[in-house]
Amino acid sequence: MATRIIAAWAYVGRNANNPPEPNFSAWTLATNGPRYFESGTGQQVINEHVNVQGNHAQQVLNQAIRGTVLLKNTNNALPLTGQEKFLAIIGIY
C-alpha cells in the first residue's frame, strides 16, 4: 500500500525537494496576504478560491434518480396490510 502511494507521488513529480505548495490558507478568506499568517512579510496569493464543486449537484440528483426503485405488489408478494400511507425500504446493494 505504501508503495502505491509513493509511486503515485513520484509519478506526478513530487519528492522531498519538490513539495506541493498549498493553494489556500485556513486562517483567512483574503486572496492576498503573507505566506505565513503571523509573519506579516512576503505578500503573495494565499487563496486561489478554486471551485471544486463543479456540477456535483446535478451528478448527485442523477444518481438519486437512477437509484430509485418502485415496487409493485403483484399477488400480494410484499408483506403489506394496505394501511400504509408511506413506506420506505432502504438498503445497500
Residue pairs with C-beta under 8 A, 6 or more apart in sequence:
9 15
14 20
23 47
23 48
23 50
24 46
24 47
24 48
24 50
25 33
25 37
25 46
25 47
27 37
28 37
28 46
28 47
29 47
30 46
30 47
31 45
31 46
31 47
31 48
31 49
32 43
32 44
32 45
32 46
33 43
33 44
33 46
34 40
34 41
34 42
34 43
34 44
34 46
35 42
35 44
35 46
36 42
71 78
71 89
73 80
80 87
